[in-house]
Amino acid sequence: MLHGSSRLNTIKHIDEIEGISSIINKVLSKTEGYFRYKKNGRIIHLNTRYIPEFKWYLLVEQTEEKATRKILNALLITRVPEKV
């Protein structure tokens, strides 16, 4: 298992991650997908992809706050000034 968070060091199986257990069957039945679930009271966006060469599933998650912050920043940067 590869992961980018030290808090996952104790997890032995994907369905031990809070929130994922409710969607695990959907995740593992597709070669790629986009899902949302709740973890610690927060909405999590999950992108998945199956990598057949390794027989692995790649899962990338991001909180709703981070996702919307990026969109808001992009909108603020490209905002057209109002005419007076």
C-alpha positions in Angstrom: 0.0 0.0 0.0 1.3 3.5 -0.9 -0.2 6.5 0.7 0.6 10.2 1.3 -0.7 10.4 4.9 1.0 9.0 8.0 -2.4 8.6 9.6 -3.1 5.7 7.2 -0.2 3.6 8.5 -2.4 1.6 10.8 -5.1 0.8 8.1 -4.8 -2.7 6.7 -7.8 -2.7 4.3 -9.5 0.1 2.4 -12.9 -0.5 4.0 -11.4 0.5 7.3 -11.3 4.1 6.2 -14.2 6.0 7.6 -16.8 6.7 4.9 -15.4 4.5 2.2 -17.0 1.3 3.6 -20.3 2.6 2.5 -19.2 2.9 -1.2 -16.4 0.2 -1.4 -18.5 -2.1 -3.6 -19.1 0.7 -6.1 -15.4 1.7 -6.1 -14.1 -1.8 -6.7 -16.7 -2.6 -9.4 -15.5 0.1 -11.8 -12.2 0.7 -13.6 -12.5 4.4 -12.8 -14.9 6.7 -11.1 -15.8 9.7 -9.0 -17.5 9.4 -5.7 -18.4 11.6 -2.7 -18.7 10.4 0.9 -18.5 11.8 4.4 -15.6 11.4 6.8 -15.3 13.2 10.1 -18.4 15.2 9.2 -16.7 16.6 6.1 -17.6 15.9 2.4 -14.8 14.1 0.6 -14.4 13.9 -3.2 -12.8 10.7 -4.3 -11.4 9.9 -7.8 -10.5 6.3 -8.5 -8.7 4.4 -11.2 -7.8 0.7 -11.6 -4.3 0.0 -12.8 -4.4 -3.4 -14.3 -0.6 -3.8 -14.7 -0.3 -3.8 -10.9 -3.8 -5.0 -10.0 -4.1 -1.8 -7.9 -6.7 0.8 -7.4 -5.5 4.4 -7.2 -7.6 6.5 -4.9 -7.2 10.2 -4.6 -9.3 12.1 -2.1 -9.8 15.8 -1.4 -12.0 17.6 1.0 -14.9 19.8 -0.3 -13.3 22.8 1.3 -10.0 22.4 -0.7 -11.9 21.7 -4.0 -14.1 24.8 -3.6 -11.3 27.0 -2.5 -9.4 26.2 -5.7 -12.4 27.1 -7.8 -13.0 30.3 -5.8 -9.4 31.4 -6.2 -9.6 30.8 -10.0 -12.7 32.9 -10.2 -11.2 35.7 -8.1 -8.1 35.8 -10.3 -10.1 35.9 -13.6 -12.7 38.3 -12.3 -13.5 41.1 -14.7 -13.6 44.5 -13.0 -17.0 46.1 -12.9 -17.7 49.1 -15.0 -18.4 52.3 -13.0 
